[in-house]
Amino acid sequence: MSLFFGRSLFHFAFGSVLVDMLWIVIF
């Protein structure tokens, strides 16, 4: 369960980074 939460948190952080990069490209 802890490992699953860790993967989920990492995936969320990685997604946030991708979104930030996308915003940088747009503006």
C-alpha positions as CSV (number, residue, x, y, z in Angstrom):
1,M,0.0,0.0,0.0
2,S,2.8,2.4,0.9
3,L,4.7,1.6,-2.3
4,F,1.5,2.2,-4.3
5,F,1.0,5.6,-2.7
6,G,4.7,6.4,-3.4
7,R,4.2,5.6,-7.1
8,S,1.0,7.6,-7.2
9,L,2.7,10.6,-5.6
10,F,5.7,10.3,-8.0
11,H,3.3,10.1,-11.0
12,F,1.4,13.2,-9.7
13,A,4.6,15.2,-9.3
14,F,5.9,14.1,-12.8
15,G,2.5,15.1,-14.3
16,S,2.8,18.5,-12.6
17,V,6.2,19.0,-14.1
18,L,4.9,18.2,-17.5
19,V,2.0,20.7,-17.1
20,D,4.5,23.4,-16.0
21,M,6.6,22.7,-19.0
22,L,3.6,22.9,-21.3
23,W,2.6,26.3,-19.8
24,I,6.1,27.5,-20.4
25,V,5.9,26.5,-24.0
26,I,2.5,28.1,-24.5
27,F,3.6,31.5,-23.0
